[in-house]
Amino acid sequence: MEITEEQRLAFNKRAAELRAKYPGLDLSTGYGWDPGSAADVGAEKLFEEFPVTQEPLQKISLEQARGMPDLLAETFFKTLQINYESPEEYATETVRTYAQKKWGIDLDPSEMVIATLYIETAGRHAPFNASVAFSMTLTQAMLRNWQQNGNGDFFDHLSRLEGYRSGGFEVNVVHSPLPLWNCAAYEAVYRKTTPQRYDATTHLHMRADEFKQYVWDCNLQAHYQARLGEFWKEHGSYYHLLIKGSFLKAVYRQAAARSLTAEDKGFLLSALGLDASQPWETLTWERFVNAPLLRTVTFRELIVYRYTATDILAIRNELTGRVILYIPGNSSPFHGFDSEPLAAEWLGQQCRDPRKRKALESHFRMEDEGDGPFLSGLHAALAGLAVYPKFLNQATGYWPPRSTIKFGAAIEWPFTHFQQALKERLDSDAAQTIHTQSDYWKAAAAEGVTDAILVLGAVVMVAPEVSPLLAALSLALVGLGVDETVEGKDKAEKEQGLAHIQFGVLNALPIIAEVVAGAIDAGRVVREDAASSTWETDTGVETQADATPESLAAEEQQARLAEQARHKSIDDTERGFGIEPEGLRSLRAAMRAKLRTLEYTSPLKNGAWTLASGANETYQVFDNLTNTYESFIRLHSKVYRVEWVEAASQFRIFAPYEAGPPGPFVKELSLGRWDLDLKPGLRGGESFDGSASAPIDTGAVPVAPYPPIVLQPDIPKIQIEIPMDGVEMADDSYFIHRDGKRTRVYYDANPELPGWTNSRGDYVWRDRAGEWHSAGAADYKKIESRIAQSKDYRIYTFPRLPELPANATAIPREVHYIWMGNRIPGEQLLTNLSKNAAKSPDLAFTLHIDIDNELAFHDLSSRFINHPNVHLSRLKDEACYSDFLKSESAPMFDYFRYGDYQNLAAASDVLRYRLIYEYGGIYMDCDDIIMSSFEGVSLDAGPCDVLMGNEVSAPSFNYVGPNTSHFASLPRNPVLKELLREMQRRYVSEDPVFFTTPRPHLDTSTQALSAASKAAMAPYMIKIFELTGPSVFSDVMRKLRPDYFDLLARSLEPEVIISAAYTEQMEAARDFYFPFKRKTRILPGSANEW
């Protein structure tokens, strides 16, 4: 029968009495408990006294809860029943539907595997020997968005990749490496068996290449973002209460686990306005929601350097100074310290463990993580904390924890603030887009899962039904992270993979049995000593109870299970090729990239390979051109050409086809197994021969090889609380109902007199009876203090603004133009140059000329005889131009400057950055127009600042961003140096077909030809934009100067927030970094004479 409210209250009271009488008694309270689960006599008596039926829980809305004064908080949370589809469920259903529709196969995708076999076919008869190079279930493939070198061949060094074959090959799987010759690779989908068979009985008629294409085209991020949107729509209105409930439930759970002292438990309960002796089971919803926060306790954000954590809170006792850190997503999220400096010291100690350091990074926005050889960001700050008191590097120096780690201002409404910060974090992370499909959408999928973990991990304590899901999401992210770590192409990618692994395990460990602690490391094998997700305590921190016989037994059981998991996790790839040997595995990303250039990738002729005689197992091929034998080895799964070096008495890797720098020496580990024999200096050095010395491995980020690019810190975060009682939002605008009409209102954030205003500028407010009134500022100020306090608030964070550099100096007041070709500029351009010189006589103007017709130079000189501030300079006479023609940028410049595919505008793009790097000053295209004089106007910049103008929009070329026809800088700006490097990287990696395809030209002879030629030019111009034009400029600036690159796009919430003081700061920052937009306006030209 259904219980009444009176029965429920009586039941809870009696349950509390029985718990006191029978310690350890496990009773479920409220609705939905199971009478048959209790074995205790007292419990049975309780069930006899209060018989109930186990019925489905009915969700209680916030409105209903407000009318139920005796409703328990735990009961409310139990009725929510948060549902969130797991990754496995999504992948399984998606792949099953695809297989049924495409192939008519109705099998569980987890019971099908996609495998790559390495088969010894030539000169053999079935069954053929085969090694399994790769194998995973179709569910795993979908979750990892699996690809092998895009959609190409995994074994590029093999003679061929066999096409689909009905029934497959009859093979005998061997668990030792096969000889290299006479082998082929075959990919297929098989039915899963134990042990796994790869033959006609398990071979499925599903084409592996088509399945991989299907996986390639799937976008996991879109799926998870959509699910997240549904979650916010359903639970967003009370999510802050879920966070508060999870926080409170964690206090009780951690205290019960004896990892939180009674004093700290009482302190945290008091901070939330509850009595220190208040049990969770009898806490009413009304008391939970309305309990006032203790005014002697403050909630603060964690700040590392200039980066604010999304979800880590510091709870400070203002009377004693004691601080408790709250790090959600762990079963024991609270850590107590006697002071803020001790808390900072402890966080610094955690950073010494690279895995914990990566886990800590996951509590900050993705945009904060960006760190590399040019940036001093969150990554470098945490690395600096890790090595303190040692020196990190010349660029950043020392990172003392007590000054690097701070705690923000007190937060008035901490859980509402928590919700808003998390929502902003998700919006910010979503903006970190994937630019090409060659990234396999994998990073995008990981971010989708990460977002779900952030949202669910913050509320899991009061929503236990999401516990298995949270574990699944975490393990899915572990899978993505493992794939990233194994396949990562450079150091940054590998570290991002580690971050995902740690974040996934951090959330999974408190939920699933902790036997998988450290189940994943940078490779594919489970290691018992891998990362623990718990935030282990150190000096000055509350510790868990000493180990008991029971806990030791549990640890032994966990170790056994971990060892079982380790054996189970060894995949077929490792059985076929083994784990990478130590020397190869230790290579840095840069050295791996160099080693890849030495791989032998030509087809291997059948029968051409022979095993060399002697002690070393190498393979030989006779070269008819040189009439000699060439030697090869297989290093893990790749083939390299080697030569015997007599002086070193060992083999060394050499370029496979032509002369080039040699690779590393190699050594034979055992018959047929080779590894790199790294000389001193290779680990961290820049050469294979050991010419560079090896740095001390501190576990921190490497020292930047280039001059540092230092970002400007943001001004202190500005947040306001906007009273929302009686205010509604529609179409991104705010309205109130007054006199029967809907009136639009705006919030004036004037610190002296904040409040709602109407379109006339009058203040509006609501009296205690709910009626709205209006008055001018003077009258409103008189009655402001008597206005009823709002009960509903919205926290608004102003867009961040960078501080202006304290070391800014005046840039050279010289404008640089470039003109190249076989003629002088046209009359329109010459007139414009003269007008610019007359408009700002205090500026010097230099026209750098490279004209094929020498006589044209003298004609041009005569045009500026009346403008003494204009100087003509032959590029061939400038020392920096001679150096430029010897630099790595020269081939790109020559290609666009001369020959059949000439593009003088692109050649100018390359040269302009080198000129400003050498001279400093202002660059302008010849058709750009100076709209107002520079006279008397300061133009300052920091050493790494590139000053810009207004944004331009070129929809036909897929571009919106800064116009590179004019910019300014101090000389020797490292940002410009890196811009030239990036242009060179793009040039050398571009498809050679582009450089042999004739350049399209605009034909304006007829309207039809004009339209057709414009359409034909669009793809070419998009490519030019990416190679030398505005697109590459924007990409580099966005990466290296994110502190101000998007400053023009930042604004107050349109038509909602008014703040004269903030607007003034915003305009000052824009005038500094974008002076050519307004302060000294330059208008881009459109002459198109090139």
Summary of the structure (lengths in Angstrom):
residues: 1090
radius of gyration: 34.1
end to end distance: 87.4
largest distance: 111.8
contacts: 3363
relative contact order: 0.06
helix: 39%
strand: 18%
